[in-house]
Amino acid sequence: MPLLIAPVFNSTTPHPVQIELPNSYHLVSGVKKPYEIASKFLRHEMDENKRLFDQRVDPTSLFLVADHAEMKVTDDRVWIEEIENKLNISTIQGTCSIPYVITASGNQFGITYLKRSLDGTKYMFDDSAKNVFFSLIGRKLPGLAFRRYSLSLEKKSYEDQLLDLWIAMESLFVPDGTKGEITYKLRVRMAYYFGESFEQREKIAQFIKKSYNHRSEIVHSGKVFGDSLENEVNVLRLMARATILNAAMEGISLQDMRVRLDQLIMTGENYSDHFSPSFFERIIL
């Protein structure tokens, strides 16, 4: 049967991993064969700096592996990208990527280039990340928000990252954004979603107002903020990630979530206490 091996660049695991995925795929680490094949055939064929392989891939790295008769890289490319994106949203500890795929049929080996490897700190696939990833395997995530969250990891400038994250946040919290005042709805809904007290809600609302103003300045006047946006972008990423995971784990539509948030504004309660979701990740400023 054909064999597919896709090293997950920049990843590491504290102990061996063996996860069975749909479509006859597995996610593994601590297994000799995938690393040996990747090291032998990919190291000298990469389009990127050849030293990058040794820096980004080792025996503790994750490897996406498939072994089935009907496998075609072109057909499975979207699936491979989905695995990469779900790995990245499973933890905030680093950024990983799947830039190359090695295929083998008999003694014939081929390499397919998918994308450039992503920059970032080392991606740690520990027990916490593993549990979140495992929970996401069969779940549908909010499409636009998930896509823009993932795209933000590929951007180098903080301005581009901020814009991607705000597209994600608008799709999550103002699906009725064509009606009324978007900034006001974002401030209030996000304050009641994340905040437990008046003080927390006020702080969140002020952060949203300031950050959304930055978004408008970038879009409408091309303003460059540079490194001063770093902390702001990090907070937005945490908020977007938490909301995407919360919605996916609860299995709630964004429209239903919006209705719930507007109800909370009337009652003055916070989301997790009122609706008691089994999974709810909160961000406290």
Backbone hydrogen bonds, N-H to C=O, Kabsch-Sander energy under -0.5 kcal/mol:
donor,donor_aa,acceptor,acceptor_aa,energy
3,L,104,A,-2.7
4,L,66,A,-2.9
5,I,102,I,-2.9
6,A,64,L,-2.8
8,V,62,L,-2.7
9,F,7,P,-1.1
9,F,97,S,-2.1
10,N,56,R,-1.9
11,S,8,V,-1.4
11,S,56,R,-0.6
12,T,123,Y,-2.1
13,T,60,T,-0.7
17,V,29,S,-0.9
19,I,27,L,-2.5
21,L,25,Y,-2.8
25,Y,21,L,-0.5
25,Y,22,P,-1.1
26,H,65,V,-2.6
27,L,19,I,-2.5
28,V,26,H,-0.5
28,V,63,F,-2.6
29,S,17,V,-1.8
30,G,59,P,-1.6
35,Y,31,V,-1.0
36,E,32,K,-2.8
37,I,33,K,-2.5
38,A,34,P,-2.4
39,S,35,Y,-3.0
40,K,36,E,-2.1
41,F,37,I,-2.6
42,L,38,A,-2.1
43,R,38,A,-1.0
45,E,42,L,-1.5
46,M,42,L,-1.1
52,L,49,N,-2.2
53,F,50,K,-0.9
54,D,50,K,-0.5
55,Q,51,R,-1.3
56,R,52,L,-2.1
57,V,53,F,-2.8
61,S,58,D,-2.3
63,F,28,V,-2.7
64,L,6,A,-2.7
65,V,26,H,-3.0
65,V,63,F,-0.6
66,A,4,L,-2.0
67,D,24,S,-1.0
68,H,2,P,-0.6
71,M,68,H,-1.1
76,D,72,K,-1.9
77,R,73,V,-0.8
80,I,76,D,-2.5
81,E,77,R,-2.2
82,E,78,V,-2.0
83,I,79,W,-2.1
84,E,80,I,-2.2
85,N,81,E,-2.4
86,K,82,E,-2.5
87,L,83,I,-2.2
88,N,84,E,-2.2
89,I,85,N,-1.8
90,S,86,K,-0.7
90,S,87,L,-0.7
91,T,88,N,-0.6
94,G,92,I,-1.6
95,T,121,T,-2.0
97,S,9,F,-1.2
101,V,112,T,-2.2
102,I,5,I,-3.1
103,T,110,G,-2.8
104,A,3,L,-2.3
105,S,108,Q,-2.3
108,Q,105,S,-1.7
109,F,107,N,-0.5
110,G,103,T,-2.8
112,T,101,V,-3.0
113,Y,111,I,-0.5
114,L,99,P,-3.2
114,L,112,T,-0.5
115,K,99,P,-1.2
123,Y,10,N,-3.2
124,M,93,Q,-2.3
124,M,122,K,-0.6
125,F,12,T,-2.7
125,F,123,Y,-0.7
126,D,124,M,-1.2
130,K,126,D,-2.7
131,N,127,D,-2.3
132,V,128,S,-2.0
133,F,129,A,-2.8
134,F,130,K,-2.7
135,S,131,N,-1.7
136,L,132,V,-1.3
136,L,133,F,-0.5
137,I,133,F,-1.0
137,I,134,F,-0.5
139,R,136,L,-1.5
141,L,139,R,-0.5
146,F,142,P,-2.9
147,R,143,G,-2.4
148,R,144,L,-2.6
149,Y,145,A,-2.4
150,S,146,F,-2.1
151,L,147,R,-2.3
152,S,148,R,-2.0
153,L,149,Y,-0.8
153,L,150,S,-0.8
154,E,151,L,-1.4
155,K,151,L,-0.6
155,K,152,S,-0.6
161,Q,157,S,-1.9
162,L,158,Y,-2.7
163,L,159,E,-2.1
164,D,160,D,-2.2
165,L,161,Q,-2.4
166,W,162,L,-2.2
167,I,163,L,-2.0
168,A,164,D,-2.0
169,M,165,L,-2.5
170,E,166,W,-2.6
171,S,167,I,-2.0
172,L,168,A,-1.5
173,F,169,M,-2.8
174,V,170,E,-2.3
177,G,174,V,-1.5
179,K,176,D,-1.9
182,I,180,G,-0.8
185,K,181,E,-2.2
186,L,182,I,-2.7
187,R,183,T,-2.5
188,V,184,Y,-2.5
189,R,185,K,-2.6
190,M,186,L,-2.3
191,A,187,R,-1.6
192,Y,188,V,-2.1
193,Y,189,R,-1.6
194,F,190,M,-2.4
195,G,191,A,-2.2
201,R,197,S,-2.6
202,E,198,F,-2.6
203,K,199,E,-2.0
204,I,200,Q,-2.5
205,A,201,R,-2.8
206,Q,202,E,-2.1
207,F,203,K,-2.0
208,I,204,I,-2.6
209,K,205,A,-2.3
210,K,206,Q,-2.3
211,S,207,F,-2.8
212,Y,208,I,-2.8
213,N,209,K,-1.7
214,H,210,K,-1.7
215,R,211,S,-2.2
216,S,212,Y,-2.1
217,E,213,N,-2.3
218,I,214,H,-2.3
219,V,215,R,-2.3
220,H,216,S,-2.9
221,S,217,E,-1.8
222,G,218,I,-0.9
223,K,217,E,-1.5
225,F,223,K,-0.5
228,S,225,F,-1.2
229,L,226,G,-1.8
230,E,227,D,-1.8
233,V,229,L,-3.0
234,N,230,E,-2.2
235,V,231,N,-2.2
236,L,232,E,-2.4
237,R,233,V,-2.5
238,L,234,N,-2.0
239,M,235,V,-2.3
240,A,236,L,-2.9
241,R,237,R,-2.7
242,A,238,L,-2.4
243,T,239,M,-2.3
244,I,240,A,-2.5
245,L,241,R,-2.6
246,N,242,A,-2.8
247,A,243,T,-2.6
248,A,244,I,-2.2
249,M,245,L,-3.0
250,E,246,N,-2.1
251,G,247,A,-1.5
252,I,247,A,-1.4
257,M,253,S,-2.2
258,R,254,L,-2.1
259,V,255,Q,-2.0
260,R,256,D,-2.3
261,L,257,M,-2.4
262,D,258,R,-2.1
263,Q,259,V,-1.6
264,L,260,R,-2.2
265,I,261,L,-1.6
266,M,262,D,-0.9
266,M,263,Q,-0.5
267,T,263,Q,-1.7
268,G,264,L,-3.2
269,E,264,L,-0.6
271,Y,192,Y,-1.3
274,H,270,N,-2.1
275,F,271,Y,-2.5
276,S,272,S,-1.5
282,R,280,F,-0.6
285,L,283,I,-0.5
